[in-house]
Amino acid sequence: MATVETVYVGGFRTENIHLQSGTKILTDAPTDNQGRGEAFSPTDLLATSLGTCMLTTMAIRTAKDGIDLDGAKCSITKIMAANPRRVAEIAIKFEFPAVYTDEQKKLLADAALTCPVYYSLHTDLVKTVDFGW
């Protein structure tokens, strides 16, 4: 069964429906590529997927240890390259709501750097991660 249904609605925009939940996401072409920039671009979603997967994987991996990540956040920067046009680097900077022990930091970092999206991205794509500790 499909996961997402996508419809091109014109104007370099798509409407995407998550079939299990019915949640919708619009995408627009970015302003530097003929778009309006009124929604996430497909490459924005790629970068967002890495950051959200890292946070989610950290939360799943540490829940059994009682490490609360509520309020943790990350800033995600997508860096494009040309010829061919592609995402060349994704830089992620984390901010955590607590101070962690060295053992907890290792657990969090290992979880983030082994999330499914991290492993799914091509090895040529640079992933710069700053945990902020």
C-alpha positions as CSV (number, residue, x, y, z in Angstrom):
1,M,0.0,0.0,0.0
2,A,1.2,3.5,-0.8
3,T,2.4,5.8,2.0
4,V,1.8,9.2,0.3
5,E,-0.3,10.4,-2.6
6,T,1.1,13.4,-4.5
7,V,-0.8,15.6,-6.9
8,Y,0.8,18.3,-9.0
9,V,-1.5,21.3,-8.7
10,G,0.3,23.7,-11.0
11,G,2.5,26.7,-10.4
12,F,5.4,24.4,-9.4
13,R,3.4,23.2,-6.4
14,T,2.4,19.8,-5.2
15,E,-0.1,18.6,-2.6
16,N,0.9,15.5,-0.6
17,I,-1.4,13.5,1.5
18,H,-0.1,11.1,4.2
19,L,-2.6,8.3,3.6
20,Q,-2.6,6.8,7.1
21,S,-3.3,10.1,8.9
22,G,-4.7,12.4,6.1
23,T,-2.2,15.0,6.9
24,K,-1.3,17.3,4.0
25,I,1.9,19.0,3.1
26,L,2.3,21.4,0.2
27,T,5.6,21.9,-1.6
28,D,6.7,24.8,-3.8
29,A,9.7,25.2,-6.0
30,P,12.2,27.4,-4.2
31,T,12.6,31.0,-5.1
32,D,16.0,30.4,-6.6
33,N,14.5,27.9,-9.0
34,Q,11.4,29.6,-10.4
35,G,9.2,29.0,-7.4
36,R,7.3,31.2,-5.0
37,G,8.9,29.8,-1.8
38,E,5.5,29.7,-0.1
39,A,5.9,26.2,1.3
40,F,8.7,23.7,1.9
41,S,10.6,22.8,-1.3
42,P,11.3,19.1,-1.9
43,T,14.9,19.6,-0.9
44,D,13.8,21.4,2.3
45,L,11.8,18.3,3.2
46,L,14.9,16.2,2.6
47,A,16.9,18.2,5.0
48,T,14.0,18.4,7.5
49,S,13.7,14.6,7.3
50,L,17.2,14.2,8.5
51,G,16.8,16.5,11.5
52,T,13.4,15.1,12.6
53,C,14.6,11.5,12.1
54,M,17.6,12.2,14.3
55,L,15.5,13.7,17.1
56,T,12.9,11.0,16.9
57,T,15.5,8.2,17.0
58,M,17.2,9.8,20.0
59,A,13.9,10.0,21.8
60,I,13.0,6.4,21.0
61,R,16.5,5.1,22.0
62,T,16.7,7.0,25.3
63,A,13.0,6.6,26.5
64,K,13.8,3.4,28.3
65,D,16.6,5.2,30.2
66,G,14.3,8.0,31.4
67,I,16.1,10.7,29.3
68,D,13.5,13.3,28.5
69,L,14.1,15.2,25.3
70,D,10.9,17.3,25.4
71,G,11.9,20.7,24.2
72,A,15.0,19.5,22.3
73,K,15.3,21.3,19.0
74,C,17.6,21.6,16.0
75,S,18.3,24.2,13.4
76,I,18.7,22.7,9.9
77,T,20.6,24.4,7.1
78,K,20.4,23.0,3.5
79,I,23.4,23.9,1.3
80,M,22.8,23.5,-2.4
81,A,25.4,22.8,-5.2
82,A,25.1,23.1,-9.0
83,N,26.0,20.8,-11.9
84,P,24.0,18.8,-11.1
85,R,21.7,20.9,-8.9
86,R,21.5,18.9,-5.6
87,V,21.8,19.1,-1.9
88,A,25.5,19.1,-1.1
89,E,25.4,19.5,2.6
90,I,22.9,19.4,5.5
91,A,24.1,21.1,8.7
92,I,22.2,20.4,11.9
93,K,22.8,22.2,15.2
94,F,21.0,20.7,18.2
95,E,19.8,22.5,21.4
96,F,18.9,20.3,24.4
97,P,16.8,21.2,27.4
98,A,19.1,19.5,29.9
99,V,22.7,18.8,30.7
100,Y,23.7,15.2,30.1
101,T,26.4,12.9,31.4
102,D,29.1,11.8,29.0
103,E,27.4,8.4,28.8
104,Q,24.1,10.0,27.9
105,K,25.8,12.2,25.3
106,K,27.3,9.1,23.7
107,L,23.9,7.4,23.6
108,L,22.2,10.4,22.1
109,A,24.9,10.9,19.5
110,D,25.0,7.3,18.5
111,A,21.2,7.3,18.1
112,A,21.2,10.4,15.9
113,L,24.0,9.2,13.7
114,T,22.4,5.8,13.1
115,C,18.9,7.0,12.2
116,P,17.3,5.5,9.1
117,V,17.4,8.8,7.1
118,Y,21.1,9.3,7.9
119,Y,21.8,5.9,6.5
120,S,19.5,6.4,3.5
121,L,21.3,9.5,2.2
122,H,24.2,9.2,-0.3
123,T,27.6,9.1,1.3
124,D,28.6,12.1,-0.9
125,L,26.1,14.3,0.9
126,V,27.9,16.0,3.7
127,K,26.2,15.8,7.1
128,T,27.6,18.3,9.5
129,V,26.2,17.7,13.0
130,D,26.8,19.9,16.0
131,F,25.3,18.5,19.2
132,G,26.1,21.7,21.1
133,W,27.8,20.1,24.1
